Amino acid sequence: MDDACRGPSGNLLVIGDMEIAFYPVSHPVPTLAIRIATQDAVLAYSADTGPCPQLEDVARGADLFLCEATLLDGDTGPAPGHLTALQAGELAAKAGVKTLVLTHLWPGYAIDRIVAEAQKVFSQTYIAEEMKAYRIPNSA
């Protein structure tokens, strides 16, 4: 999995005033995290990934960071190549994001437990809700 993180980071696509950067991340299947930036806002998406150095670059200063949180802390997993909710919260805090929205949750875990784990280190943490619209930069 670590080899997946060795590809070129930040490959850029420009559409109008949006800059869309792609970053290879650590997952058994080749996967790209995405950072979409305009003059006014930044949306970052982790995609499926385990811990990976590029994630901090993807998330840095994002108004909204949509991050996978498949596992809980201490869980060696039903799913290798994924983050815990605590790791997602730590990453959000370190990268200076404004709002963390967790997605890709393991179905057996209680939602309140997932949120509480991330909120230990990053208070502005929420769970992604199906069909909910998020305004950026006012994303909460």
C-alpha positions in Angstrom: 0.0 0.0 0.0 2.8 2.5 0.7 3.9 2.3 -2.9 0.6 3.8 -3.9 1.7 7.0 -2.2 4.8 7.3 -4.3 3.2 8.6 -7.5 3.2 12.3 -8.5 1.0 14.5 -6.3 -1.0 17.5 -7.2 -1.7 16.7 -10.9 -3.8 19.7 -11.8 -6.9 20.2 -13.9 -8.3 23.7 -14.4 -12.0 24.2 -15.2 -13.1 27.9 -15.2 -12.0 29.3 -11.9 -11.6 25.9 -10.3 -8.3 24.2 -9.8 -8.7 20.4 -9.2 -5.6 18.6 -7.9 -5.3 14.8 -7.7 -3.1 13.0 -5.2 -2.4 9.2 -5.1 -3.2 7.8 -1.7 -2.7 4.5 0.2 -5.3 2.0 -0.7 -5.1 -1.6 -2.1 -6.7 -0.4 -5.3 -5.1 2.7 -6.9 -7.1 5.7 -5.6 -6.8 9.5 -5.8 -7.7 12.1 -3.2 -9.1 15.3 -4.7 -8.6 19.0 -3.8 -10.9 21.5 -5.5 -10.0 25.2 -5.0 -11.5 28.5 -6.1 -10.6 32.0 -5.0 -13.3 31.7 -2.3 -13.2 28.2 -1.0 -11.5 24.8 -0.8 -13.1 21.4 -0.8 -10.9 18.4 -0.1 -11.9 14.7 -0.4 -9.7 11.9 1.0 -11.2 9.1 -1.1 -10.5 5.6 0.3 -7.2 5.6 2.0 -5.1 4.6 4.9 -2.6 7.0 6.5 -0.6 8.7 3.8 1.7 11.9 3.8 -0.2 13.4 0.8 -3.4 13.7 2.8 -2.2 16.7 4.8 -1.5 18.5 1.4 -4.9 17.6 0.2 -6.7 18.9 3.3 -4.5 21.9 4.1 -6.7 24.9 4.9 -9.8 23.3 3.4 -13.1 24.9 4.2 -14.6 21.4 4.1 -12.7 18.2 4.3 -14.8 15.1 3.3 -12.8 12.3 4.8 -13.3 8.6 5.1 -13.5 7.1 8.6 -14.0 3.4 8.1 -12.5 2.3 11.4 -12.4 3.1 15.0 -9.2 3.7 17.0 -7.4 0.5 18.0 -9.3 -1.5 15.3 -6.9 -3.4 13.1 -9.8 -3.6 10.9 -12.3 -5.3 8.9 -10.8 -3.1 6.2 -7.0 -2.4 5.8 -6.1 0.7 3.8 -8.6 2.9 5.6 -8.5 5.6 8.3 -9.9 5.6 11.8 -12.2 8.4 12.9 -9.5 9.6 15.3 -6.9 9.7 12.4 -9.4 11.7 10.4 -9.8 14.2 13.3 -6.0 14.4 13.9 -5.5 15.1 10.2 -8.1 17.8 10.1 -6.6 19.5 13.1 -3.0 19.3 11.7 -4.1 20.5 8.3 -6.0 23.5 9.7 -9.4 22.6 8.1 -12.5 24.4 9.1 -15.0 21.6 8.9 -14.6 17.8 8.8 -17.3 15.7 7.4 -16.9 11.9 7.8 -17.9 9.4 5.2 -17.3 5.7 4.2 -18.3 4.4 7.7 -18.2 0.8 8.6 -21.9 -0.3 9.0 -21.4 -2.1 12.4 -20.3 1.1 14.2 -22.6 3.4 16.1 -22.6 6.9 14.5 -22.3 8.7 17.9 -19.2 6.7 18.7 -17.6 7.6 15.3 -18.3 11.3 15.8 -17.1 11.3 19.4 -13.8 9.7 18.4 -13.0 12.4 15.8 -14.3 15.2 18.1 -11.7 14.3 20.7 -9.2 16.1 18.6 -11.3 18.2 16.2 -14.6 19.6 17.4 -16.0 20.7 14.0 -16.7 17.1 13.0 -20.0 15.9 11.4 -21.2 12.8 9.6 -22.1 13.1 5.9 -25.8 12.9 5.3 -27.3 11.5 2.2 -28.8 14.2 -0.1 -27.6 17.0 2.3 -26.1 20.1 0.6 -23.1 21.7 2.2 -22.3 25.4 1.6 -18.6 26.3 1.4 -17.1 28.2 3.1 -20.1 28.1 5.6 -20.3 24.3 5.5 -21.7 23.3 8.9 
